[in-house]
């Protein structure tokens, strides 16, 4: 409970909004120009996920039962998700965030001179 859950909530909302937008714009297949333009307003969400992902992942690992319930309730209200799908969405979001964070670290190390 020491770390709190603010970064966690921000990153989850940004990641889920981004995933939802990608799903929306690619319903008819991926049209590189049109879909890329449609996703431009969501670049800030992608940056937020990468920028705050490490802190959010630490908060996720530090969750106690009260915080876990609060995060679940927050995401459920924000996205109107069914209970049985909620935890799966959150777990998938964090696996993705962790992978992106790992990628950023590896790219940074690879590009250092």
C-alpha positions in Angstrom: 0.0 0.0 0.0 3.0 2.2 0.3 3.2 3.1 -3.4 -0.4 4.0 -4.0 -2.3 3.5 -7.3 -2.4 6.8 -9.1 0.1 5.8 -11.9 -1.6 2.5 -12.1 -5.0 4.0 -12.8 -3.6 6.5 -15.3 -1.7 3.8 -17.2 -4.5 1.3 -17.2 -7.0 3.9 -18.6 -4.5 5.1 -21.2 -3.7 1.5 -22.3 -7.3 0.4 -22.5 -8.4 3.6 -24.3 -5.6 3.0 -26.8 -6.4 -0.6 -27.4 -10.1 0.2 -27.8 -9.3 3.0 -30.4 -7.0 0.6 -32.3 -9.8 -1.9 -32.4 -12.2 0.7 -33.6 -10.1 2.1 -36.4 -9.0 -1.4 -37.7 -12.5 -3.0 -37.9 -12.3 -2.9 -41.7 -8.7 -4.0 -41.8 -5.7 -1.8 -41.3 -5.5 1.1 -43.8 -2.1 2.5 -43.0 -2.7 6.1 -43.8 -6.3 6.5 -42.7 -5.9 4.5 -39.5 -2.6 6.1 -38.6 -4.2 9.5 -38.9 -7.1 8.4 -36.8 -4.7 7.3 -34.1 -2.7 10.5 -33.9 -4.9 12.0 -31.1 -4.0 8.9 -29.1 -0.3 9.3 -29.2 -0.4 11.0 -25.9 -1.9 7.9 -24.3 0.8 5.8 -25.8 3.5 8.1 -24.4 1.8 8.1 -21.0 1.8 4.3 -20.9 5.5 4.2 -21.7 6.4 7.1 -19.4 4.5 5.9 -16.4 4.6 2.2 -17.1 7.5 1.3 -14.8 6.0 3.1 -11.8 2.6 1.7 -12.6 4.0 -1.8 -12.8 5.6 -1.3 -9.3 2.3 -0.2 -8.0 0.6 -3.2 -9.5 3.0 -5.5 -7.8 2.5 -3.7 -4.5 -1.3 -3.8 -4.5 -3.0 -4.9 -1.4 -6.6 -6.2 -1.3 -8.2 -2.8 -0.8 -6.2 -1.2 -3.6 -6.9 -4.1 -5.9 -10.6 -3.6 -5.3 -10.3 0.1 -5.9 -8.4 -0.3 -9.2 -10.9 -3.0 -10.4 -13.8 -0.7 -9.5 -12.2 2.3 -11.2 -11.5 0.4 -14.4 -15.0 -1.2 -14.4 -16.7 2.2 -14.0 -14.5 3.9 -16.6 -15.1 1.2 -19.3 -18.3 -0.5 -18.1 -16.6 -3.9 -18.3 -18.3 -7.1 -17.1 -16.8 -8.6 -13.9 -15.6 -11.8 -15.6 -13.7 -9.9 -18.2 -12.3 -7.1 -16.0 -9.3 -8.9 -14.5 -8.3 -10.5 -17.9 -8.2 -7.0 -19.5 -6.1 -5.6 -16.6 -3.7 -8.5 -16.7 -3.3 -8.2 -20.5 -2.7 -4.5 -20.2 0.1 -5.0 -17.7 1.7 -7.8 -19.7 1.8 -5.4 -22.7 3.0 -2.5 -20.6 5.8 -4.6 -19.1 6.8 -5.7 -22.6 6.9 -2.2 -23.9 8.9 -1.1 -20.9 11.4 -3.9 -21.5 11.6 -2.9 -25.2 12.3 0.8 -24.3 15.1 -0.2 -22.0 16.7 -2.6 -24.5 16.5 0.0 -27.3 18.0 2.7 -25.0 20.9 0.3 -24.1 21.4 -0.7 -27.7 21.5 2.8 -29.0 23.9 4.1 -26.4 27.3 4.9 -27.7 
